[in-house]
Amino acid sequence: MCQRHGTLKQFQLDSLLMAEAWWAGVAGAGGVDPGYLRSGRVQPLADAAAVATARARAAGAAAHWGRAALWEVVPATGAGWEPAAGSGFLLRDTLSARLSPRGGCAALAAAIRARGGEVVAEAGDAGLVVHATGAAGLEALSADLGRRLGGGVKGQAAVLRFDARQAPQVYAGGLHLVPHADGTVAVGSTSETTWVQDGADGQVEDLIARARAVMPALAAVTEVVERWAGCGHGRSAGNWCWGHGRGGRAITLPMAGSRSALAWRRARPRRWRICCWRGATGCRGLRPDRL
């Protein structure tokens, strides 16, 4: 969002703007497509008040984004890949981008291997160690440090067979609809702090039904490629934690901000304020590009 712009927002903006060239470099290095496209995003505006708010924020976007991207209110046209908008207007931005999570990981692994690196499923600790073990790792670290750093959050999503690969992503009715390069559309997601089973359940069926209701183009889509459920880490005291623990081995846990976690290594900030587990003294001057 372009309102309340500050250091963190600028950091995210810088990274989003450099992402296209960065992922193109990854794809070129390893020959695997990460599914990246700066496709933009549209959101329906429900009423006149929503239209006024969106237009007011356009000034902030122009000031902070410059000519790099647009934030604009446009008339709804009734096109197939367009959500119903009660006001007759949509909010459109050209900053938002999509990336295939699996494709991105595969592209990174291919690029590492192309440069002589090795990617394996399991290995012992040696040299610099970075722990990225999700909710389970967060629970273990909380126990090690005697301080609650956050908890698990279950999310469910679905993948539908519908080819809109060049279309913008849509946020409507509390849902994200993301067209991907393989001719599918991802629909998500739930955010559950309590749950009975780890796998997909009835809530994912509700997601699919809601997606068909808010997006006319999906109303007749019957093929569900995948129903997915997973547990990630919820918000801690800070957006991310970088620091040292567990015998001095370096640990990174990008908490409650995966967009920014992906951004961090690309942006290579000269210096960033760190949320430390053991106090500030151990992290002063810590730079992600030196880890």
Phi, psi and omega in degrees: 000150185267354178275164180052047182290135179206199183299315181295315180298321179294321177299315178295320180297313180303318182291318179299322182288331180269353187296322184300311179292325182295313181288331174296323176294320177297314180298319179293325182290321185249349180077015180242132182282122178279356180077023182279138172203128174277081189270348182080183182211147173236148178223135177287144176253121192287324187207183183298324179296319178295323178295315180297318179296315180298319180293323179296325181283347178298327179295320178295320178297317180297322181290320187265328181270338182061225180268005184288332182200161181248146168231113186213153174263125184232152178292142172290142183248348184081014178297160183301314180267069182206127180284155176293136182233118183300328181277345186086007181230153177237150169265129181234132171232153179249015178270325185296146180223163177240155178210135175285120180303312180290318179296322178296316178297317180296321179294319178296316179298319179295321179294321178296315181294323181295336179261015176093004179278174181231135176238118183231159182288323182217148177196156176284163178287132176202138180067216179287128183242127176244121180264121176228069191252018172065211186297322180296318178294325178294319177297316180296319180292322176301318179294318180299319187265353179068026181215133182288119181257355181146182181215176182284147175229125180273136175234144176234146180209170179223156176238123181253149177275099177204125186268103175226038194301335179263358184276157178289158171286160184231137170243113184207141177060030181076011182243147169258125176246113189239107175289136180245167187291345182267013179081027176235167175233124176273139181234124179197174352210171173275166174217100191242125177267345173226144179201161183264318181234153184283329183280183178294144179223201185298338181294330179290329175294325177294321176301314182297316180297319179293321178298317179295330181284322185272340182239103183306327182296338182263357187301324184260005181285125183249336185278115174259111184290321185203142167247126191234145173216143178203164181242122176246180180270141177273181186294138175254196179295336180226167181295318177220162170232124169242137179176195182236139180196182178050063176078019177092355179289141182290138180230141169233131174229098179282101192263135170051046178184061187296329176301316181285329177297317176295328183288329194305307186291328179291317188288333179046061183294148180296322178201141181222140179291132189249138169271115185256146178282326186249025180100165190286336190297327182283350187241001182299130178079001180294126180241130181304326183286354178257359179283000000 
